[in-house]
């Protein structure tokens, strides 16, 4: 066969099925052996494109001019204009507020300007609302930042009173710089019922900026109260922009969830999340960049969850000791890149991908990740229509290095290139129901005696795939029909270079 024919040689491999009256050879697998060099060059160009990301310049806003107005306003749970208090209503916090306040529940409001904590304390002039405490201030009322206002917490310490239903509700700007924000419950008696923990709620159109600061012991597992949350209300107009969130060079500790962001534009950079109960970062219908963060000890859920029409990049993060997966991507559409993350000791699979339908927009790329000591598979993908898994290192997983499982007959195409897989309990790659698969440049190391390297739909053609991709150095393009079809006898494998 000449070089041109060899570069696009087609090999049909099948299963021999015997009928009682007539023996017939039927085939489901079709393999094309492609030259490696142009394919690898195309991959290099693809990896050079980092895609859409979020940077700090997109989150900057000018401060409102002038001194903000300060007032106490009544809170209502069910009337026109009460939607900013949704977090408080759905969690029973109105009762906590009423137990602390002697009159109808009130909220401390700042409107039409900027104000810092010292100025706010002087303007309120009521220690039951806001008072100096230890090395900073103690807030005991819910505080609402108006759409044209900014609260500045700079070089200070703000304690939020758990006994009184204190919380920060942001419609404008909340700027926390070189400061500490934490809950405070005082000396709690042993028979004291479990206290609510304060939280931050950022509505669409707001800016929440946290730099060189810390959040400690915020949130509990209820609607919009899990720590730092963002959401768009149905009462907000379509022209209202997303909530903007910048967390940089900061620490979040002992939170229910670190950041639960819906309809947000977010950058979380060089920050640490420790001792988190639910999710460290939970993103839905958002644009984001998560860069160089350190996430440790997420107890009950995955460290990072991404869903909905979300797009962005998760890059150079360290994620260890998560209750479930380090990164969980569920029912997501939009460009998403998981790149160069260090993942260890995940409670289930290192990276879990689930339910990305064929009509989902955008590219899903996993590249350069180091995944070790997962309690499940390294990468577990279920019902994924398309993904590129390139240059990852996966080791010490008791299940599979890469597991692909699709149900139904929807078309799917997965690319597996240049991954380094070692010390895996079951097979290196398991594939069920993926109709088109491309493989090349993968390395299989520290194999056990008689270990099956390729399992599932790949098992019948394991020898040929390994010969094509490992021995000959080709790229194998595999198509698998749903049912067997009559075909000519398979030719022998030809070189692809």
Secondary structure, 3 states (H helix, E strand, C coil): CCHHHHCEEEEEEEEEEECCCCEEEEEEEEEEEECHHHHHHHHHHHHHCCCCCCCHHHHCCCCCCCECEEEEEECCCCCCCCHHHHHHHHCCHHHHHHHHCCCCCEEEEEECEEEEHHHHHHHHCCCCCEEEECCEEEECCCEEECCCEEEEEECCEEEEECCCCCCEEECCEEEEECCEEEEECCCCCCCCCCCCCCCEEEECCCEEEEECCEEECCCCCCCCCCCEEEECCCCCCCCCCCEEEEEECCEEECCCCCEEEECEEEEEECCEEEEECCCCEEEECCEEEEECCEEEEECCCCCEEEEEECEEEEECCEEEEECCCCEEEEEEECCEEEECCEEECCCCCCEEEEEECCCCCCCEEEECCEEECCCCCCEEEEEECEEEEECCEEEEECCCCEEEECCCCCCCEEEEECCEEEEECCCCEEEECCCEEEEECCEEECCCCCCCCEEECCHHHHHHHHHHHHHCCCEEEEEEEEEEEECCCCCCCCCCC
